Amino acid sequence: MPRAVYAEWDEDDVADWVDERPARRLRRKPLPWLRVVLMSSCSIAGLVYFALEQEQNIRPAERQKAIPSSVLVAPAPVWKSLPPSPAVYALAGTSGPVTSEAREHANGAREDTLILGRFGDFRYAQLVLVQGPAEPAGSFYIETVRRAARSGLAVAHQGQSRVVATKFGPVEAAPMILANKGEQTCEAFRFSDAMAEFSFQGWLCGSSPPDEAQLACFIDGITPAGGAGPSLKAVFAQAERNRPDACGPSARTASVTVRPPARR
């Protein structure tokens, strides 16, 4: 009976039945997950390529704008010049032009510079006075060299220091030779009162080396002017009570009188 049924099939039907077997169907159709992986990989590769193309097309100026530049800020200067104002100090009995300038430290200290005459004159002096917290002081020689350099001068020689009695008290002094296009003999000096926060430094020069009496009287001639404040006036009031008798009005005048050089 079954053979009769099979006898009605022809060869084509048998071939079709063989092709419809499950194993044959699996070999003919691709796996679905592999197709998804391939398509995803292609999409990612395309996005990466597109992003790289966009990055290369950005203009250099836009790339520089996107990167923040570092800003360098210079520190504020320690000293700043002050505008012209009434003088704080004066040099009693001086004959000749006296110029002055002032500047202020970041810590509030004030520095006034008085210049009598010019380098090479028969009587030339420079005096720097500081009121307020002072910077740490170096050696006498180093401070003198530094001050001279600010004025365009060089210290060719500085001798042994000594103490000179003045109305302010003991003042350190030393013979010195200043040089520029020529040389001039001078006396360098320095004084500091830490309690009163008051100090001064400078030099006195002449056609001949100033002696100790001339230097003492020149220093005693430093007086407060109209622009001085109460604390500074108190310092000078105390100094006047300690003034030596050797430097009266006539002695102060003689110490700064211009004397022409001797004829040869």
Phi and psi in degrees as a GROMACS rama.xvg file:
@    title "Ramachandran Plot"
@    xaxis  label "Phi"
@    yaxis  label "Psi"
@TYPE xy
-58.3305  -39.7623  PRO-2
-58.0139  -34.6898  ARG-3
-67.1813  -38.3959  ALA-4
-64.4074  -47.2401  VAL-5
-63.3752  -26.7222  TYR-6
-66.6835  -26.1445  ALA-7
-74.9075  -13.7982  GLU-8
-80.5059  144.875  TRP-9
-99.928  -177.114  ASP-10
-68.9584  -32.9246  GLU-11
-66.1924  -38.3321  ASP-12
-65.8179  -37.3157  ASP-13
-64.6556  -39.4658  VAL-14
-65.269  -40.8446  ALA-15
-64.2707  -38.8666  ASP-16
-66.7319  -36.3671  TRP-17
-67.6217  -39.2778  VAL-18
-69.7607  -24.2263  ASP-19
-82.9691  8.45225  GLU-20
-70.5824  146.339  ARG-21
-56.313  -42.1164  PRO-22
-60.3971  -40.3333  ALA-23
-67.5297  -36.7041  ARG-24
-66.1363  -38.0787  ARG-25
-65.6033  -36.1308  LEU-26
-71.1552  -27.5081  ARG-27
-83.4821  -30.1405  ARG-28
-100.92  132.872  LYS-29
-68.7494  156.408  PRO-30
-72.0873  135.025  LEU-31
-67.5133  -37.6123  PRO-32
-68.186  -30.8362  TRP-33
-66.7909  -37.9768  LEU-34
-63.525  -39.7993  ARG-35
-65.8783  -41.9834  VAL-36
-63.5283  -43.445  VAL-37
-63.2557  -42.8406  LEU-38
-67.1499  -38.0427  MET-39
-66.2036  -40.7619  SER-40
-63.1791  -41.0972  SER-41
-64.5133  -39.0308  CYS-42
-65.9082  -43.8281  SER-43
-63.9892  -43.6013  ILE-44
-60.7122  -38.4524  ALA-45
-66.7589  -39.6906  GLY-46
-66.4084  -40.8561  LEU-47
-63.7721  -43.6031  VAL-48
-62.2103  -41.5569  TYR-49
-65.0539  -39.8711  PHE-50
-66.0032  -40.2087  ALA-51
-64.7371  -38.9683  LEU-52
-63.5695  -39.3647  GLU-53
-66.684  -39.7658  GLN-54
-63.8668  -39.8369  GLU-55
-70.8355  -23.722  GLN-56
-85.6842  -7.97246  ASN-57
-67.3625  136.718  ILE-58
-69.7897  149.035  ARG-59
-57.7011  -37.7064  PRO-60
-62.6684  -38.2011  ALA-61
-69.7869  -34.9812  GLU-62
-66.6158  -39.433  ARG-63
-66.3548  -35.259  GLN-64
-67.8187  -31.8014  LYS-65
-71.9745  -23.4756  ALA-66
-95.9893  115.151  ILE-67
-66.736  133.895  PRO-68
-89.4117  143.731  SER-69
-75.9309  139.324  SER-70
-107.314  123.128  VAL-71
-96.721  121.276  LEU-72
-111.667  120.046  VAL-73
-72.2735  141.754  ALA-74
-66.8172  152.376  PRO-75
-65.4554  143.054  ALA-76
-63.91  146.458  PRO-77
-68.5987  -40.3212  VAL-78
-111.646  142.999  TRP-79
-133.391  140.306  LYS-80
-70.1147  144.935  SER-81
-100.587  147.335  LEU-82
-66.7348  158.591  PRO-83
-55.9361  136.978  PRO-84
-151.381  170.009  SER-85
-55.2197  139.953  PRO-86
-62.3612  144.063  ALA-87
-93.6054  -28.8512  VAL-88
-127.829  159.899  TYR-89
-141.521  159.409  ALA-90
-112.797  106.383  LEU-91
-68.2348  136.909  ALA-92
75.8181  9.58587  GLY-93
-79.2458  144.03  THR-94
-119  116.306  SER-95
132.477  164.718  GLY-96
-70.1847  136.216  PRO-97
-121.068  119.233  VAL-98
-104.49  154.572  THR-99
-143.474  154.143  SER-100
-149.299  156.02  GLU-101
-137.49  151.852  ALA-102
-147.217  161.695  ARG-103
-122.875  136.519  GLU-104
-83.2989  158.002  HIS-105
-62.5675  -25.1636  ALA-106
-86.3834  2.31384  ASN-107
101.602  -7.27911  GLY-108
-69.6364  148.178  ALA-109
-116.006  135.643  ARG-110
-120.836  124.576  GLU-111
-115.117  133.042  ASP-112
-115.467  123.929  THR-113
-111.922  132.734  LEU-114
-124.783  121.682  ILE-115
-103.225  118.856  LEU-116
69.1174  -156.171  GLY-117
-134.824  160.887  ARG-118
-59.0587  130.096  PHE-119
98.2914  -13.5863  GLY-120
-69.4655  164.041  ASP-121
-60.8379  -32.9347  PHE-122
-134.537  112.711  ARG-123
-132.448  133.952  TYR-124
-148.305  149.238  ALA-125
-133.824  134.193  GLN-126
-133.384  125.646  LEU-127
-116.862  119.508  VAL-128
-116.002  135.181  LEU-129
-123.476  128.765  VAL-130
-120.924  123.609  GLN-131
120.172  -175.313  GLY-132
-60.0753  120.717  PRO-133
-90.912  153.504  ALA-134
-70.3091  154.064  GLU-135
-56.4086  126.551  PRO-136
-85.7832  143.972  ALA-137
-93.5067  -160.302  GLY-138
-69.1321  159.895  SER-139
-57.6857  -44.5582  PHE-140
-65.1302  -45.1429  TYR-141
-63.9417  -41.6242  ILE-142
-64.2846  -38.9054  GLU-143
-67.2517  -41.9859  THR-144
-62.2652  -41.6597  VAL-145
-64.7946  -42.9514  ARG-146
-66.313  -40.0292  ARG-147
-64.8743  -39.5592  ALA-148
-63.0528  -36.5203  ALA-149
-61.6033  -26.4343  ARG-150
-96.6721  7.75836  SER-151
76.895  24.7919  GLY-152
-118.842  164.558  LEU-153
-126.649  146.844  ALA-154
-91.1245  104.54  VAL-155
-75.811  -30.9641  ALA-156
-161.703  144.408  HIS-157
-138.799  127.697  GLN-158
-86.4376  -168.004  GLY-159
-68.4324  134.75  GLN-160
-80.1878  158.44  SER-161
-149.041  179.149  ARG-162
-111.472  133.151  VAL-163
-117.529  132.832  VAL-164
-80.6619  129.781  ALA-165
-138.176  178.58  THR-166
-68.2582  -21.2909  LYS-167
-82.9933  -13.523  PHE-168
116.641  -167.076  GLY-169
-62.8679  130.798  PRO-170
-118.907  131.281  VAL-171
-76.3732  132.816  GLU-172
-142.064  156.925  ALA-173
-158.852  141.752  ALA-174
-67.2742  146.187  PRO-175
-150.308  151.948  MET-176
-119.399  118.827  ILE-177
-94.8583  145.547  LEU-178
-135.075  143.478  ALA-179
-144.1  -105.235  ASN-180
-85.7895  -9.09265  LYS-181
-145.397  -167.112  GLY-182
-129.096  152.421  GLU-183
-145.253  135.107  GLN-184
-81.5089  136.759  THR-185
-142.413  172.196  CYS-186
-122.396  116.939  GLU-187
-87.5287  147.911  ALA-188
-148.033  158.468  PHE-189
-154.949  139.885  ARG-190
-143.826  145.716  PHE-191
-149.432  133.712  SER-192
-122.306  98.9236  ASP-193
-65.5627  -35.195  ALA-194
-64.9242  -42.4055  MET-195
-87.098  -5.31891  ALA-196
52.3585  51.5967  GLU-197
-138.072  133.701  PHE-198
-151.963  159.726  SER-199
-151.028  159.556  PHE-200
-156.302  150.212  GLN-201
172.667  -157.576  GLY-202
-152.515  155.204  TRP-203
-125.784  123.714  LEU-204
-122.889  157.459  CYS-205
-155.18  -179.06  GLY-206
-69.9701  -22.1804  SER-207
-130.248  156.726  SER-208
-59.2221  126.387  PRO-209
-64.0729  138.373  PRO-210
-86.3709  176.95  ASP-211
-64.0614  -37.7097  GLU-212
-66.1952  -42.258  ALA-213
-62.9803  -41.0161  GLN-214
-64.8719  -44.3298  LEU-215
-62.0061  -42.5331  ALA-216
-70.3092  -33.6883  CYS-217
-63.5457  -43.2679  PHE-218
-67.2951  -38.5981  ILE-219
-67.2509  -16.4818  ASP-220
-81.1386  -2.93618  GLY-221
-73.2085  122.834  ILE-222
-133.685  158.135  THR-223
-76.3639  149.174  PRO-224
-110.193  -170.321  ALA-225
-62.1701  -26.7437  GLY-226
-85.4536  2.77956  GLY-227
-74.1434  143.214  ALA-228
-88.8054  174.627  GLY-229
-59.4405  -42.1013  PRO-230
-64.7844  -38.0575  SER-231
-70.2602  -38.7745  LEU-232
-63.4713  -33.3717  LYS-233
-66.8627  -37.7998  ALA-234
-61.8811  -43.9526  VAL-235
-73.9685  -31.8288  PHE-236
-62.5326  -41.7218  ALA-237
-65.4193  -38.7051  GLN-238
-66.0244  -38.2091  ALA-239
-64.8624  -31.306  GLU-240
-69.2394  -20.0919  ARG-241
-104.431  14.1879  ASN-242
-65.7268  130.228  ARG-243
-68.1812  150.771  PRO-244
-70.3858  -18.3237  ASP-245
-68.2861  -19.1494  ALA-246
-116.092  72.8816  CYS-247
-81.602  -173.65  GLY-248
-57.2341  -41.6918  PRO-249
-69.2574  -36.8245  SER-250
-67.7146  -37.9763  ALA-251
-65.1813  -39.7848  ARG-252
-64.6348  -42.0204  THR-253
-65.4807  -30.1759  ALA-254
-71.2225  -20.3668  SER-255
-116.839  5.27215  VAL-256
-68.1369  136.727  THR-257
-78.6945  121.917  VAL-258
-113.618  124.627  ARG-259
-67.9191  153.676  PRO-260
-67.5469  151.875  PRO-261
-67.5597  142.713  ALA-262
-75.6431  145.32  ARG-263
